Amino acid sequence: MKLDHVVYFTKKSPVEVVKEQQGLGWHTVIGGSHEKWGTHNALMYVRNAYVEWLSIEHETIARKSDQPLVKLLLHDLPDGESWGTVCFSVYDIADFNQQLIEKGYETSGVLDAERKTIHGDVRKWKMLFIQEAPSNALPYPFFIEWQTDEESRFNELRTDGTLLPANEKLEVTECLFSVEKPEEITESWASLLGVKLIENTMIRLPNCNVKFIEKSVRETKERLIEVAIQHR
């Protein structure tokens, strides 16, 4: 179980995001379109994960979509741009789905997914969600299994210029969540992910830490609020 990527909900197009982020000194690229969902994205890869800026490309398609991440995007965007959620990678997503069901979770089942890149290539993966209606409560993370192994996938990203040497000197070190009951949520997520709870409000994964803090009264949602990216 590792962090795969973090998702930021934005009203900007991928072109706008890339221009903005590159102006800040971050090498970011246009990801492509999720044609069945009506969304598109921009991406910034680092050594151990990546940041996805997700936005609506075709609203009519998006509003008809049953894809849980799209539903969360549509729920959150009216309140402004913000971090949305996190995705963890698993080795055998079908087996993990069965583990979740045995723990009492209702899941989406394993979903096939794909994205058409700006070069016309199609990248495929499998996804898994825990069934829940979008709300201001903290959404569960979702899960991914890529069609190709990590080494091959990252080599492709190096070849097409998505992952530059400078990006590989960066890594996501911590994902910080603001929630009502940090200790309760930490214990719940540790059980969900099948990892040992070491600290009351922090989960240690092989490639980053996941930490929960008590949200302020001004915050209306329980959400991911900060992603720490540091030089190695």
N, C-alpha and C positions, 0 to 999 in steps of 0.2 A: 504494500500500500504506500503510494507516494503521491505528492502533489504533482498534478499534471499541468493545470493552468488556473489562473484567476480571471474572472469575467467582470468587465466594467461596462455598465449600461450607458450608452451615449446617444444623443440626438444628431451627432455629426456623422457625415459620410466617412468611409474609410480614407478617401482622398484628403479630406479635411483633417482627420486624425493624424495621418502620416505627416502632413505638412506641419501641423502643430507640434508633434513630438520630435520631429527632426530639428525643428527650430529650437527645441530645448536640449538638443544634443543626444537624443535617444534614437538609435537606428530601428525604425519601425517600418513595416511593409503592409501593403494591401493583401489581405488574406484571400477574399473572394466571396462568392455568393452561396447561401444555402437556399437553393431554388424552391424546395418544397416547403420551406418555412417562411419565406419572404424576408429573410434577414441577410446581412452581409457584415464583414468584419475587417478589422486591421489587427496586426499581430506584432508583438515584440518578444522575440525569443531571447532567453538567457541560458546559462549553462545547465540549469536544473529544472526549468519550467518555462512558461511563457505567459504573457499578458494578452488577453483578448478584449478588444473594444468591439462590442456588439451593438448594432443599430438596425432599425427597420429599413428595408429596401423597398418592399411592396406591401403596404399596409393591409390591403384587401386579403392577400394571401396569409399574412401574419395573423390577422384576426380570425381566420378560419382554421388556423393550425392548432392541433392538440399537443404540440411539443411543449413539455413543461417549462423549459427555459424561455421559450418565446412568451409563454403566458406570464412568467415572472417579469420579463422585460416590459411587457405592456402594462403590468400592474404598477411597476416602479417608476417608469419614465415620466408620467405626469407630474411627479414631485421633483423632477430634475435629474441631472446626470449623477450617477453614484456607482460605487462598487455593488455588484449583484450577488455573486456567489463564488464557490470554488469547485474545482473538479479534481478528483483523485483517480489515478490510473491503477488498474488491477490486472493481474496476469491472466486469469480465467474468469471472464465476466459472467458466463453462464453459471459457473460454480458459485461465484459470489452472490449472484441473484438468488440461488437456492438457499444459501446461508442466511440471507436477509429474510426470506420467507419463513425459514425455520425459527428465526428470532421474533417473528410476529409482524414484520413490516409488510405492507402492501406495496408492490412495486409496479413499475410500468412494463416489466418484462424487458428483455434485451431488444434494443431498437437499432436498426441499421441506419447509418448516417453518412452523408458525403458533402463535400464542398468543391465547387468548381473554381479553380484558381484563375487569376487574370491571364495566365498563359494557356488556359484551356484544359489543364490537367484536372483529373478528378481524384481527390484524396478521400479515402473511406475509413470508417471506424465503427465501433459498436458503442452504444450508450445505455445507461441504466439510471432510472430515477426512482425515488421513493414517492409514492402517490400522495399529493397534498395540494390543497387549493392555495393559490397565491394570497398572501396576507402580509401584515406588518411583522408577524412573528418570524424568527430566524428560519430561513429555508434550509432543508437538509442539503448537504453537498450532493453532487451527482458524480457518476463514475464512467470511465472510458477504457476501452481496449482498442488500441490501434491495429490496423490491418497489417502493418509491417513492424518489425522489431525496432527498438529504440535506436540502436546503432545505425541501422539502414536509414531510418527516418531522419536522424540528425545529419547524416552524410548528405542526404538529398537537400536538406535545408542549407548546408554549407555550399553545396554546388550551385544552387539557384540564387545565392546571395541573401537569403533570409537570415541566416546566422553568420555574423561576421566574427572574426577573432576578438574584437573589442567586446562584443556581447558575451562571449564565452568567459570573459573575466568578471562577469556579473552573476549573481545568484539571488534568488528569492530566499530570504532567511526566516521570515516570519509573516504569518497572516493574522491580523488582529481583528477580533469580532466584538461588537458592542451588544450586550444582551441583558435581559432582566435578571437572570440568575446564573452567573458565571459557573459556579461549582456544579450546579445541576446539569447545565448544558455540556460542560467538559466531560462529565461522567457518561452522559448519554452518547456523545460522539465517540468516546473511547470504546464503548460497547459496540456501537454501530460499525466502527472501522476495524474492530477486532485487535486493538492495540492496548498495551498495558498503560494504565494511568500512573504517571510518575509524580506529577504535581497537581494540586487541586484545580488549577485553572489553565493548564497547558498540556497539550499533547505533542509529543516528540515523534515526528516521522523521519524516515531515513534522509530526506532531503530538505526538511524545513520544520519549524515549530508552528503550531496552531494555538493561539492564545485567546482567552475570553476575558473581557472586562465588563464591569457594570455600566450600563448605558446611562447617560444623563437624562434629566427630565425633559430637555429640549429635543431629544431625539425621538422621532415618532416610530422608527422601525428598528428591529433587531437585524443588524446586517454586518457584513465585512466592512470595516472602515479604513483599514490601512494595510498596505503591502510593503514590507521592507525589502528593498533591493540594494545589495551591497557589493563592493568589489571583493573578490576572493582574497 
